[in-house]
Amino acid sequence: MVMLRLCYGDAPRRRRVSSRRRESSRRIRESTRRRRESTRRRRESQILRRESWRRIRESPRQRRESPRRRSESPRQRRESPRLIRKVRDDDEQVRDEYEKVQEDNEKVRDDEEKLRVEYEKVRDDDDKVQDEEEKVRDEYEKVRDNEEKVGDEYEKVLHYEEKVQYKNEKVRENEEKVRDDDEKLRGEY
């Protein structure tokens, strides 16, 4: 009984959060942070893509509308296709970046799903542990009740033994009296 008290104490009633549950919560926070980052990167890439498309659309229009087109130098005329190529390259780069961001988002979603499943498992395990603790507490209470019953029975036995000893002493005293009376009677005869 003393060992049970040492091992389990008075069995605390509060729910403890397991380290596995803390770890899974931390992982969920990390995946949320990664998802936010990928969303931010996706927005930035969208802005870059819009900007590059705007430049592509504006460059021919500016060429058509520009009255100085005729007076441009050959060098300036050569640079405008270069600018278009550069914008197209930039656009390709933005598209690639956007696809990478999409892939990152998919990975983050998969990670989140795995973490959610893991978190559920941990919660189920915690519930099982709580049930086991409740069972141990119940067993502990039963053992304590049984100990109290045994203590009461022991006290009854001690009381009964005291009574028996008292009666035995009385019987001895009576036997001694009878012996004394016998000796007296024998001495008289």
C-alpha positions in Angstrom: 0.0 0.0 0.0 2.8 2.4 0.9 4.4 1.5 -2.4 1.2 2.4 -4.3 1.1 5.7 -2.6 4.8 6.4 -3.4 4.2 5.4 -7.0 0.9 7.1 -7.7 0.6 9.6 -4.8 -3.0 10.8 -4.6 -3.3 10.5 -8.4 -3.6 14.1 -9.7 -6.9 14.9 -11.4 -5.7 17.5 -13.9 -5.1 16.6 -17.6 -1.5 16.7 -18.6 -0.5 17.6 -22.2 1.9 15.0 -23.5 5.1 15.9 -25.3 3.8 14.2 -28.5 0.8 16.5 -28.5 3.0 19.5 -28.0 5.3 18.4 -30.8 2.3 17.9 -33.2 1.0 21.4 -32.3 4.4 22.8 -33.1 4.4 21.0 -36.4 1.0 22.4 -37.3 2.2 25.9 -36.5 5.2 25.4 -38.7 3.2 24.2 -41.6 0.8 27.2 -41.2 3.9 29.5 -41.3 5.2 27.7 -44.4 1.8 28.0 -46.1 1.7 31.7 -45.4 5.2 32.1 -46.8 4.2 30.3 -50.0 1.1 32.4 -50.3 3.2 35.5 -50.0 5.6 34.3 -52.6 2.7 33.4 -54.9 1.3 36.9 -54.6 4.7 38.4 -55.3 5.1 36.2 -58.4 1.5 37.2 -59.6 2.4 40.9 -59.2 5.7 40.3 -61.2 3.8 38.4 -63.9 1.2 41.2 -64.2 3.9 43.8 -64.3 5.7 41.9 -67.1 2.5 41.4 -69.1 1.7 45.1 -68.7 5.2 45.9 -70.1 4.7 43.5 -73.0 1.3 45.0 -73.8 2.5 48.6 -73.5 5.7 48.3 -75.5 4.1 47.7 -78.9 1.5 50.3 -78.2 4.1 52.8 -77.3 6.0 52.0 -80.5 2.8 52.6 -82.6 1.9 55.7 -80.7 5.3 57.2 -80.5 5.8 59.9 -83.2 9.5 59.6 -82.6 9.6 56.1 -84.0 10.8 57.3 -87.4 13.5 59.4 -85.9 14.8 56.6 -83.7 18.3 55.5 -84.2 19.1 52.0 -85.4 20.4 51.1 -82.0 17.1 52.1 -80.4 15.2 50.0 -82.9 17.4 47.0 -82.1 16.8 47.4 -78.3 13.0 47.3 -78.5 12.9 43.5 -79.6 15.5 42.9 -76.9 13.2 44.5 -74.4 10.4 42.3 -75.6 12.6 39.2 -75.3 13.7 40.3 -71.8 10.1 40.7 -70.7 9.2 37.3 -72.2 12.1 35.8 -70.3 11.0 37.5 -67.1 7.5 36.2 -67.7 8.8 32.6 -68.1 10.8 33.0 -64.9 7.7 34.2 -63.1 5.7 31.3 -64.5 8.3 28.9 -63.3 8.3 30.5 -59.9 4.6 30.4 -59.7 4.6 26.6 -60.5 7.2 26.1 -57.8 5.0 28.0 -55.3 2.1 25.8 -56.3 4.1 22.7 -55.7 5.2 24.1 -52.3 1.6 24.7 -51.5 0.7 21.1 -52.3 3.6 19.8 -50.2 2.4 22.1 -47.3 -1.1 20.8 -47.6 0.1 17.2 -47.6 2.2 17.9 -44.5 -0.7 19.5 -42.8 -2.9 16.5 -43.5 -0.2 14.2 -42.1 0.2 16.3 -39.1 -3.6 16.4 -38.5 -3.7 12.6 -38.7 -0.7 12.3 -36.3 -2.3 14.8 -34.0 -5.5 12.8 -33.9 -3.5 9.6 -33.1 -1.7 11.5 -30.3 -5.0 12.7 -28.9 -6.4 9.2 -29.0 -3.3 7.9 -27.2 -3.7 10.6 -24.6 -7.3 9.6 -24.1 -6.2 6.0 -23.6 -3.6 7.0 -21.1 -6.2 9.1 -19.2 -8.5 6.0 -19.1 -5.6 3.9 -17.8 -4.9 6.5 -15.2 -8.5 6.4 -14.1 -8.4 2.6 -13.9 -5.2 2.8 -11.8 -6.9 5.4 -9.5 -9.9 3.2 -9.1 -7.7 0.2 -8.2 -5.8 2.4 -5.8 -9.0 3.5 -4.1 -10.1 -0.2 -3.9 -6.8 -1.2 -2.3 -7.0 1.7 0.2 -10.6 0.6 1.1 -9.5 -3.0 1.5 -6.6 -1.8 3.7 -9.0 0.1 5.9 -11.2 -3.0 6.1 -8.2 -5.2 7.0 -7.2 -2.6 9.6 -10.7 -2.7 11.2 -10.7 -6.6 11.1 -7.2 -6.6 12.7 -8.4 -4.3 15.5 -11.4 -6.6 16.1 -9.0 -9.6 16.3 -6.8 -7.8 18.8 -9.8 -6.9 20.9 -11.0 -10.5 20.8 -7.5 -11.7 21.8 -7.5 -9.3 24.7 -10.9 -10.7 25.8 -9.6 -14.3 25.4 -6.5 -13.4 27.5 -8.6 -11.8 30.2 -10.8 -14.9 30.3 -7.8 -17.2 30.4 -6.4 -15.2 33.4 -9.8 -15.5 35.1 -9.8 -19.2 34.5 -6.2 -19.5 35.9 -7.2 -17.5 38.9 -10.2 -19.7 39.4 -8.1 -22.9 39.0 -5.6 -21.5 41.6 -8.5 -20.8 44.0 -9.8 -24.3 43.5 -6.3 -25.8 44.1 -5.9 -23.7 47.2 -9.4 -24.7 48.4 -8.5 -28.4 47.7 -5.3 -28.1 49.6 -7.1 -26.5 52.5 -9.7 -29.2 52.5 -7.1 -31.9 52.3 -5.2 -30.3 55.2 -8.4 -30.3 57.3 -9.0 -34.0 56.7 
